[in-house]
Amino acid sequence: FEEYYDEAEKIISEMTIEERIAQMMLVMYPGDKKALEQIEACNPGGYILFRNDVQNETSDSLKEKIQKLQDASKVKMMIAVDEEGGPVVRVSAYTQYREEPFDSMRNIYDASGMDAVIADSKEKNEFLQSYGINMNLTPVVDLPTNNESYMYKRAISNDEPIVSEFAEKVIERILDSELYITSEFLNCPNIQALKAWNKYFDTLHLFSILTYSDYKKSPSKCYT
Protein backbone atom coordinates (compact mmCIF):
# COMPACT_ATOMS: atom_id res chain seq x y z
CA PHE A 1 0.00 0.00 0.00
CA GLU A 2 3.02 2.30 0.09
CA GLU A 3 2.09 4.16 -3.07
CA TYR A 4 -1.10 5.36 -1.33
CA TYR A 5 0.45 6.49 1.96
CA ASP A 6 0.87 10.16 1.02
CA GLU A 7 -2.67 10.41 -0.35
CA ALA A 8 -4.06 8.69 2.74
CA GLU A 9 -2.14 11.00 5.07
CA LYS A 10 -3.55 14.02 3.26
CA ILE A 11 -7.12 12.74 3.58
CA ILE A 12 -6.67 11.89 7.26
CA SER A 13 -5.11 15.26 8.03
CA GLU A 14 -8.32 16.94 6.89
CA MET A 15 -10.54 14.81 9.14
CA THR A 16 -11.74 15.52 12.65
CA ILE A 17 -10.92 12.97 15.36
CA GLU A 18 -14.57 11.83 15.25
CA GLU A 19 -14.35 11.25 11.50
CA ARG A 20 -11.12 9.29 11.87
CA ILE A 21 -12.68 6.99 14.45
CA ALA A 22 -15.86 6.63 12.39
CA GLN A 23 -13.81 5.57 9.36
CA MET A 24 -12.86 2.41 11.24
CA MET A 25 -16.49 1.41 11.73
CA LEU A 26 -18.72 -0.77 9.59
CA VAL A 27 -22.14 -0.20 11.10
CA MET A 28 -25.66 -1.52 10.69
CA TYR A 29 -27.67 0.48 8.17
CA PRO A 30 -30.02 2.72 10.19
CA GLY A 31 -32.46 3.66 7.42
CA ASP A 32 -32.17 6.13 4.57
CA LYS A 33 -32.70 9.39 6.47
CA LYS A 34 -30.63 8.41 9.50
CA ALA A 35 -27.78 7.16 7.32
CA LEU A 36 -27.46 10.50 5.54
CA GLU A 37 -27.53 12.27 8.90
CA GLN A 38 -24.77 10.01 10.22
CA ILE A 39 -22.64 10.61 7.14
CA GLU A 40 -22.98 14.36 7.57
CA ALA A 41 -22.18 14.12 11.29
CA CYS A 42 -19.22 11.74 11.33
CA ASN A 43 -18.89 9.84 8.02
CA PRO A 44 -18.68 6.15 9.08
CA GLY A 45 -16.45 3.85 7.09
CA GLY A 46 -19.37 1.86 5.79
CA TYR A 47 -22.75 0.25 6.26
CA ILE A 48 -23.80 -3.38 6.33
CA LEU A 49 -27.14 -4.14 4.71
CA PHE A 50 -29.48 -6.92 5.78
CA ARG A 51 -32.61 -8.32 4.17
CA ASN A 52 -34.93 -5.67 5.60
CA ASP A 53 -32.77 -3.00 3.96
CA VAL A 54 -33.20 -4.42 0.46
CA GLN A 55 -36.44 -6.43 0.40
CA ASN A 56 -38.73 -3.51 -0.48
CA GLU A 57 -36.39 -1.95 -3.03
CA THR A 58 -36.30 -2.49 -6.77
CA SER A 59 -33.16 -3.18 -8.72
CA ASP A 60 -32.95 0.50 -9.70
CA SER A 61 -33.90 1.94 -6.31
CA LEU A 62 -31.27 -0.15 -4.52
CA LYS A 63 -28.60 1.23 -6.83
CA GLU A 64 -29.90 4.75 -6.22
CA LYS A 65 -29.96 4.22 -2.43
CA ILE A 66 -26.33 3.15 -2.41
CA GLN A 67 -25.22 5.87 -4.79
CA LYS A 68 -26.81 8.52 -2.55
CA LEU A 69 -24.67 7.26 0.32
CA GLN A 70 -21.52 7.46 -1.75
CA ASP A 71 -22.40 10.92 -3.05
CA ALA A 72 -22.92 12.18 0.51
CA SER A 73 -19.70 10.68 1.85
CA LYS A 74 -16.35 12.48 1.83
CA VAL A 75 -14.58 9.13 1.43
CA LYS A 76 -15.78 6.16 -0.59
CA MET A 77 -17.82 3.96 1.74
CA MET A 78 -17.79 0.21 2.19
CA ILE A 79 -21.30 -1.07 1.48
CA ALA A 80 -21.39 -4.61 2.80
CA VAL A 81 -23.61 -7.68 2.86
CA ASP A 82 -23.02 -11.27 3.84
CA GLU A 83 -24.08 -12.99 0.64
CA GLU A 84 -22.61 -16.41 1.41
CA GLY A 85 -25.10 -18.49 -0.54
CA GLY A 86 -27.44 -21.15 0.83
CA PRO A 87 -28.84 -20.32 4.27
CA VAL A 88 -27.28 -16.83 4.32
CA VAL A 89 -28.34 -14.64 1.41
CA ARG A 90 -29.30 -10.99 1.77
CA VAL A 91 -29.86 -9.71 -1.76
CA SER A 92 -30.35 -12.74 -4.02
CA ALA A 93 -33.10 -13.89 -1.65
CA TYR A 94 -35.48 -11.60 -3.57
CA THR A 95 -36.57 -12.19 -7.14
CA GLN A 96 -36.34 -8.53 -8.14
CA TYR A 97 -32.58 -9.02 -7.96
CA ARG A 98 -32.09 -12.63 -9.02
CA GLU A 99 -34.42 -15.40 -10.15
CA GLU A 100 -33.02 -17.80 -7.55
CA PRO A 101 -30.90 -17.26 -4.44
CA PHE A 102 -27.24 -18.24 -4.64
CA ASP A 103 -26.74 -21.84 -3.54
CA SER A 104 -24.46 -22.86 -0.70
CA MET A 105 -20.80 -23.59 -1.39
CA ARG A 106 -21.29 -27.09 0.01
CA ASN A 107 -24.10 -27.93 -2.41
CA ILE A 108 -22.21 -26.52 -5.38
CA TYR A 109 -19.01 -28.37 -4.49
CA ASP A 110 -20.77 -31.67 -3.84
CA ALA A 111 -22.63 -31.46 -7.14
CA SER A 112 -20.00 -30.02 -9.47
CA GLY A 113 -16.62 -29.58 -7.79
CA MET A 114 -14.27 -26.70 -7.09
CA ASP A 115 -14.35 -25.15 -10.57
CA ALA A 116 -18.09 -24.60 -10.18
CA VAL A 117 -17.51 -22.99 -6.78
CA ILE A 118 -15.00 -20.57 -8.30
CA ALA A 119 -17.38 -19.75 -11.15
CA ASP A 120 -20.16 -19.10 -8.65
CA SER A 121 -17.87 -16.80 -6.68
CA LYS A 122 -17.13 -14.78 -9.81
CA GLU A 123 -20.82 -14.47 -10.61
CA LYS A 124 -21.57 -13.41 -7.04
CA ASN A 125 -18.86 -10.73 -7.15
CA GLU A 126 -20.26 -9.26 -10.35
CA PHE A 127 -23.82 -9.48 -9.06
CA LEU A 128 -23.07 -7.50 -5.89
CA GLN A 129 -20.95 -4.91 -7.65
CA SER A 130 -23.71 -4.27 -10.17
CA TYR A 131 -25.75 -2.77 -7.32
CA GLY A 132 -22.89 -0.75 -5.85
CA ILE A 133 -22.20 -3.24 -3.06
CA ASN A 134 -18.43 -3.36 -2.70
CA MET A 135 -17.90 -5.64 0.30
CA ASN A 136 -19.00 -9.21 0.93
CA LEU A 137 -18.50 -10.78 4.36
CA THR A 138 -17.21 -14.02 2.89
CA PRO A 139 -15.72 -16.57 2.38
CA VAL A 140 -16.75 -18.84 5.23
CA VAL A 141 -13.68 -20.90 6.04
CA ASP A 142 -14.86 -22.75 9.13
CA LEU A 143 -14.08 -26.43 9.46
CA PRO A 144 -17.18 -28.05 11.03
CA THR A 145 -16.39 -30.98 13.27
CA ASN A 146 -19.67 -32.80 12.67
CA ASN A 147 -22.81 -32.69 10.53
CA GLU A 148 -24.85 -31.25 13.40
CA SER A 149 -22.62 -28.21 13.70
CA TYR A 150 -24.25 -24.81 13.33
CA MET A 151 -21.77 -23.99 10.56
CA TYR A 152 -22.16 -27.27 8.65
CA LYS A 153 -24.48 -25.94 5.93
CA ARG A 154 -22.52 -22.71 5.61
CA ALA A 155 -19.07 -24.28 5.25
CA ILE A 156 -17.91 -25.89 2.02
CA SER A 157 -16.71 -29.12 3.64
CA ASN A 158 -15.67 -30.95 6.79
CA ASP A 159 -12.44 -31.89 4.99
CA GLU A 160 -9.49 -29.60 5.74
CA PRO A 161 -7.72 -29.86 2.33
CA ILE A 162 -10.95 -28.91 0.56
CA VAL A 163 -11.52 -25.92 2.84
CA SER A 164 -7.89 -24.86 2.35
CA GLU A 165 -8.14 -25.05 -1.44
CA PHE A 166 -11.46 -23.22 -1.37
CA ALA A 167 -10.05 -20.40 0.77
CA GLU A 168 -7.02 -19.83 -1.42
CA LYS A 169 -8.79 -20.00 -4.77
CA VAL A 170 -11.87 -18.01 -3.82
CA ILE A 171 -9.88 -15.24 -2.17
CA GLU A 172 -7.59 -15.00 -5.20
CA ARG A 173 -10.69 -14.73 -7.38
CA ILE A 174 -12.25 -12.03 -5.23
CA LEU A 175 -9.03 -10.05 -5.06
CA ASP A 176 -9.00 -9.98 -8.86
CA SER A 177 -12.22 -7.98 -8.60
CA GLU A 178 -12.86 -4.65 -6.88
CA LEU A 179 -14.74 -6.28 -4.02
CA TYR A 180 -13.61 -6.02 -0.40
CA ILE A 181 -13.87 -9.24 1.61
CA THR A 182 -13.57 -10.65 5.09
CA SER A 183 -12.93 -14.25 6.08
CA GLU A 184 -15.55 -15.80 8.36
CA PHE A 185 -15.62 -17.14 11.07
CA LEU A 186 -12.69 -19.23 12.24
CA ASN A 187 -14.32 -19.96 15.57
CA CYS A 188 -14.63 -23.67 16.31
CA PRO A 189 -14.42 -24.75 19.97
CA ASN A 190 -12.74 -28.08 19.15
CA ILE A 191 -8.97 -28.34 19.66
CA GLN A 192 -8.67 -29.40 16.01
CA ALA A 193 -10.34 -26.17 14.96
CA LEU A 194 -9.28 -24.71 11.68
CA LYS A 195 -6.74 -21.89 11.91
CA ALA A 196 -6.91 -19.65 8.90
CA TRP A 197 -5.51 -16.28 8.00
CA ASN A 198 -4.54 -14.33 4.96
CA LYS A 199 -1.34 -12.55 4.02
CA TYR A 200 -2.92 -9.39 2.66
CA PHE A 201 -0.26 -7.22 4.21
CA ASP A 202 2.43 -8.30 1.75
CA THR A 203 0.92 -10.27 -1.09
CA LEU A 204 -2.84 -9.57 -1.26
CA HIS A 205 -3.34 -12.94 -2.93
CA LEU A 206 -2.06 -15.71 -0.66
CA PHE A 207 -4.21 -17.54 1.84
CA SER A 208 -2.90 -20.25 4.13
CA ILE A 209 -4.65 -22.64 6.46
CA LEU A 210 -3.20 -24.75 9.26
CA THR A 211 -4.84 -26.97 11.83
CA TYR A 212 -4.31 -26.20 15.49
CA SER A 213 -1.70 -28.95 15.72
CA ASP A 214 0.21 -27.51 12.76
CA TYR A 215 0.14 -24.09 14.37
CA LYS A 216 1.67 -25.47 17.57
CA LYS A 217 4.51 -26.99 15.52
CA SER A 218 5.15 -23.86 13.50
CA PRO A 219 3.60 -20.73 15.06
CA SER A 220 5.82 -18.48 12.92
CA LYS A 221 3.65 -19.40 9.94
CA CYS A 222 0.63 -17.66 11.49
CA TYR A 223 -0.53 -14.29 10.17
CA THR A 224 -3.49 -12.59 11.86
Secondary structure, 3 states (H helix, E strand, C coil): CHHHHHHHHHHHHCCCHHHHHHCCCEEECCCHHHHHHHHHHCCCCEEECCHHHHCCCCHHHHHHHHHHHHHHCCCCCEEEECCCECCECCCCCCCCCCCCCCCCHHHHHHHHCHHHHHHHHHHHHHHHHCCCCCEECCCECCCCCCCCCCCCCCCCCCCHHHHHHHHHHHHHHHHCCCCEECCECCCCCCCCCEEEEECCCCCCCCEEEEEHHHHHHCHHHCCC
